[in-house]
Amino acid sequence: MNHAKIGEGILLKRESSLPSSMALPLDTLEKAMNQKLLLLLKDGRHIKGKLLGFDEYMNLVIDDVEETKGETKRRLGKIILRGSNVVSISLS
């Protein structure tokens, strides 16, 4: 049985019907820990920051955050971002 480790000791069962070469979202986030991310949110804002943690719902803890909306930028520091607000995530 395959399991994916999430955060501090939480394990989720990996579906065995998926090809082993397929990258799962939570596995990809695990590899992105402490790296810079660029996120696009549903309302069009862009968030840049360092990924500190996440959970099975893809809620994210991000540090050194810079939010951009149109021409406006602001520094937010450390935030918790609800996963349902995220449209896309890329490594920057």
C-alpha positions in Angstrom: 0.0 0.0 0.0 1.4 3.4 -1.0 1.0 6.5 1.3 1.9 10.1 0.7 3.3 12.0 3.8 1.7 15.3 4.4 3.0 17.9 6.9 3.7 16.5 10.3 3.0 12.7 10.1 -0.4 12.8 8.4 -0.6 10.0 5.8 -3.0 9.7 2.9 -3.5 6.5 0.9 -2.3 6.8 -2.7 -4.6 5.4 -5.3 -2.9 2.3 -6.7 -4.6 2.6 -10.0 -2.6 5.7 -10.9 0.6 5.3 -12.9 3.7 5.5 -10.7 5.2 8.2 -12.9 2.2 10.5 -12.4 2.9 13.6 -10.2 0.3 14.0 -7.5 -0.5 17.6 -6.3 0.4 16.8 -2.6 3.6 15.1 -3.6 4.6 18.1 -5.7 3.8 20.5 -2.8 6.0 18.3 -0.5 8.9 18.8 -2.9 8.2 22.5 -3.0 8.6 23.0 0.7 10.7 26.1 1.6 10.8 27.1 -2.0 9.4 30.2 -3.7 5.9 29.8 -5.3 3.8 32.0 -7.5 0.0 31.5 -7.1 -2.9 32.8 -9.1 -6.1 33.2 -7.0 -9.7 33.1 -8.2 -10.1 36.9 -7.9 -7.1 37.5 -10.2 -4.6 38.4 -7.5 -1.1 36.9 -7.7 0.7 35.8 -4.5 4.5 35.2 -4.3 6.1 33.7 -1.3 7.9 30.8 0.3 5.9 27.6 1.1 6.1 26.7 4.8 3.4 24.1 5.0 0.1 22.7 3.7 -2.6 20.2 4.5 -4.7 17.6 2.6 -7.1 20.4 1.5 -4.2 22.3 0.0 -4.5 25.1 2.5 -1.1 26.8 2.4 1.1 28.5 4.9 3.2 31.0 3.0 5.9 33.4 4.3 7.5 36.5 2.8 4.3 37.1 0.8 3.9 39.8 -1.8 0.4 40.2 -3.2 -0.1 41.8 -6.7 -3.4 43.0 -8.1 -3.1 45.0 -11.3 -0.4 47.6 -10.7 -0.8 47.5 -6.9 1.7 45.5 -4.8 1.8 45.0 -1.1 3.9 42.9 1.4 1.8 40.7 3.7 4.4 38.7 5.6 3.2 35.3 6.7 -0.3 34.1 5.6 -2.6 31.1 5.6 -4.3 30.7 2.3 -7.4 28.6 1.9 -6.8 26.1 -0.9 -10.2 26.6 -2.6 -9.0 30.2 -3.5 -6.1 28.9 -5.6 -6.4 28.5 -9.4 -2.7 27.6 -10.1 0.6 27.1 -8.4 4.0 27.4 -10.1 7.6 27.3 -8.7 9.3 30.6 -9.2 
